[in-house]
């Protein structure tokens, strides 16, 4: 009988120790899970910021590499005026050697 009581006490002690170990492991696992979850949240936020920055940089790059409408208009006007100047210069160089056309030039 005494032997059964001793074995029962040993069994309860072992069971109690196992419960403490399981609880300790569970708490450590929960801490690791919270830490990992927190890190995931931080990385997702960082990814969002990086994505936003990348989008802004792409838009700025497109704006910088794409001439504005105003610049294009000025370039077109400059080209047009240059072409007109060349045409007028050609006419002027021909005028002194040309014959009067139907009385337009005296």
Secondary structure, 3 states (H helix, E strand, C coil): CHHHHHHHHHHHHHHHHHHHHHHHHHHHHHHHHHHHHHHHHHHHHHHHHHHHHHHHHHHHHHHHHCCCHHHHHHHHHHHHHHHHHHHHHHHHHHHCCCCCCCCCCC
